[in-house]
Amino acid sequence: MEEDLYQFSNLFFNKKKALPKHEEKFCPNCRAKFECKVGSISLCQCTKVKITPEESAYLTSLFDDCLCFRCMESITREYRITKLYKSLTWSF
């Protein structure tokens, strides 16, 4: 744990080490090109979509890499609807 904190602080406070640059990626779902801003995560397009840890785990189970924000939004919405649908009790 202390080692992780040390590496984290070195990454951000050591002027000799630069933050990772932005990376062009292709969405594994729709193949749209987008820019991943791992070096400035607060500016990354993925922060536009608010998801729960459960939804994050679901997306991670489906894809090995980042999604564009449109697909994140769409797949998360489908997950929420499916979860709600499954929670309904159908008694007649």
C-alpha positions as CSV (number, residue, x, y, z in Angstrom):
1,M,0.0,0.0,0.0
2,E,2.8,2.5,0.9
3,E,4.6,1.5,-2.2
4,D,1.6,2.3,-4.4
5,L,1.2,5.7,-2.7
6,Y,4.9,6.3,-3.3
7,Q,4.6,5.5,-7.0
8,F,1.5,7.6,-7.2
9,S,3.2,10.6,-5.6
10,N,6.3,10.2,-7.8
11,L,4.1,10.2,-10.9
12,F,2.5,13.5,-10.0
13,F,5.2,15.4,-8.1
14,N,8.4,14.3,-9.8
15,K,9.1,16.8,-12.5
16,K,11.4,14.4,-14.3
17,K,8.5,12.1,-15.0
18,A,5.8,13.3,-17.4
19,L,2.2,12.2,-17.2
20,P,1.1,9.7,-19.9
21,K,0.0,11.5,-23.1
22,H,-3.5,11.3,-24.5
23,E,-4.1,8.3,-26.7
24,E,-6.3,7.8,-29.7
25,K,-8.4,4.7,-29.4
26,F,-11.2,2.9,-31.2
27,C,-14.3,2.0,-29.3
28,P,-14.5,-1.8,-29.2
29,N,-18.3,-1.6,-29.5
30,C,-19.0,0.8,-32.4
31,R,-15.4,1.3,-33.7
32,A,-15.6,5.1,-33.4
33,K,-12.3,6.9,-32.9
34,F,-12.0,8.9,-29.6
35,E,-9.2,10.4,-27.5
36,C,-8.5,8.7,-24.1
37,K,-7.1,11.2,-21.7
38,V,-5.6,8.9,-19.1
39,G,-3.1,11.6,-18.2
40,S,-5.9,14.1,-17.5
41,I,-8.7,11.7,-16.4
42,S,-10.9,14.6,-15.2
43,L,-11.0,15.8,-18.8
44,C,-11.6,12.4,-20.4
45,Q,-14.8,11.8,-22.3
46,C,-15.7,8.8,-20.1
47,T,-16.3,11.1,-17.1
48,K,-19.4,12.4,-18.9
49,V,-21.2,9.2,-18.0
50,K,-22.0,8.6,-14.3
51,I,-22.1,4.9,-13.5
52,T,-22.2,2.8,-10.4
53,P,-19.5,0.3,-9.4
54,E,-22.0,-2.5,-10.4
55,E,-22.4,-0.9,-13.9
56,S,-18.7,-0.5,-14.2
57,A,-18.2,-4.2,-13.4
58,Y,-20.8,-5.1,-16.0
59,L,-19.0,-3.0,-18.7
60,T,-15.7,-4.5,-17.7
61,S,-17.1,-8.0,-18.1
62,L,-18.1,-7.2,-21.7
63,F,-15.1,-5.2,-22.9
64,D,-11.4,-5.2,-22.4
65,D,-10.8,-1.6,-23.3
66,C,-12.3,1.9,-23.0
67,L,-15.6,2.6,-24.7
68,C,-16.6,5.9,-26.3
69,F,-19.0,7.9,-24.1
70,R,-21.9,7.2,-26.4
71,C,-21.6,3.5,-26.1
72,M,-20.9,3.7,-22.3
73,E,-24.1,5.7,-22.0
74,S,-26.2,3.4,-24.2
75,I,-25.0,0.1,-22.8
76,T,-25.4,1.4,-19.2
77,R,-28.9,2.6,-20.0
78,E,-29.7,-0.9,-21.4
79,Y,-28.3,-2.5,-18.3
80,R,-30.4,-0.3,-16.0
81,I,-33.6,-1.0,-18.0
82,T,-32.9,-4.8,-18.0
83,K,-32.2,-4.7,-14.2
84,L,-35.5,-2.8,-13.6
85,Y,-37.4,-5.2,-15.9
86,K,-36.0,-8.2,-14.0
87,S,-37.0,-6.7,-10.7
88,L,-40.6,-6.4,-11.6
89,T,-42.9,-9.1,-10.3
90,W,-45.4,-10.2,-12.8
91,S,-48.5,-11.4,-11.0
92,F,-51.9,-11.4,-12.6
